[in-house]
Amino acid sequence: MIRFVLAPALLATVMLGACATDARTERQEMVDAGQLTGVTSDGDTVRCRTLRPTGSRLSERVCLTQREWDDMEENARRTAEERANSQVATTIGGPRGGGGQP
């Protein structure tokens, strides 16, 4: 169940994060041109993944450092947990918030 929720959250985070940052766009251009591969000057390993958003036929190659992939996975996991916890709290409280009392 968590995997089912985590995958779309991770994908959304990756896609939004990749679109929102100019530095990542510049880095992606460098990767596409073959100028950035392997290890950055900071010693971080660059990893590329091909991602396809849910409902899309188009895929996109996204290259980030291992640290950035780890950060996005952690953010996706945290978001999925928060959503699951908020749904449980809403269900327990009921529509009137009275804990099931009439």
N, C-alpha and C positions, 0 to 999 in steps of 0.2 A: 504494500500500500504506500509506504513512504517513497519507494522507488518511483511509483507512478506519479506521485505529486512532485518529487524532487526533479525529475527529468524536465518537465515543462518549465519549472521555475528556473532551473539552471539555464536552459535554452533562452528563456526570456531575458535573464540577467546578462548573458553573453551578448545577445543581439543588441540590447539597449546600451550596454557598456561599450560595445564596439562602435556604435553609431555616435555616441555622445562625446567621445574624446578625440580631439585633433591629434594628440600624440600617438594614439593607437592607429589612426588613419594613416599618418605619416609612416609609422612602423610597418603597417600592412603594405603600403606602396613599396617600401624597401624590400620586404619579403618577396612580393610579387616580381620585383625587378632582379631578385637573386642577390641583393646586397646584404641581407641579414639572414644568417642561418646559424644553427648550432648554439653558440654561447655568446651572451652580451659582454660588454666591457666590465660589467659588475660581476661577472661570473655566473649569471643566471642562465639556465638552459631555456632556449626558445623551442616551444612545441606548437605544431600546427594541427588543427582539427578541422574537418569539414562538417559544418553544421547546417541543418535544414530545419527552419521553423515549422511548427505544426501547421498544416494546411497549405504549405507552400510546395511548389514543385522545384523551386530553385534552391540550390545549396550555396554556401559561402565558405571560403577557406579563411579561418581566423587563426592568426599566429600570436601567441602571448608567451610571456615567461612562465615558468612553472609556478612561481610565486603568485602571479596574477590568476592562473587557472585555479590554484588552491584557494585564493581569496574569493573568487566567484563561486566556487563550489560551497564554501563555508557560508557565504551570503545567501545562496539558494537554499541550503539546508536550514538556516535560521529563519528565512522567510516562510518556508514550508511549515516549520514548527509553529511559528507565530499564527499562521492561518489556521492550522489544525487546532491550536489551543483556543483561538477566538471562536471557532465554530463550536467547540465543546462547551465553552462558557455560555454562549448564546443558547444552546440546546438545554443546558442545565437550568438556566435562569427562566426559561420559558418566554412566551411572547409578552407577558406582563411583568416579567422580572421578579415575580413573587415566589420563585422556587416551587411552583406547582400548587400553590394555595389558591383556592377560588376567590 
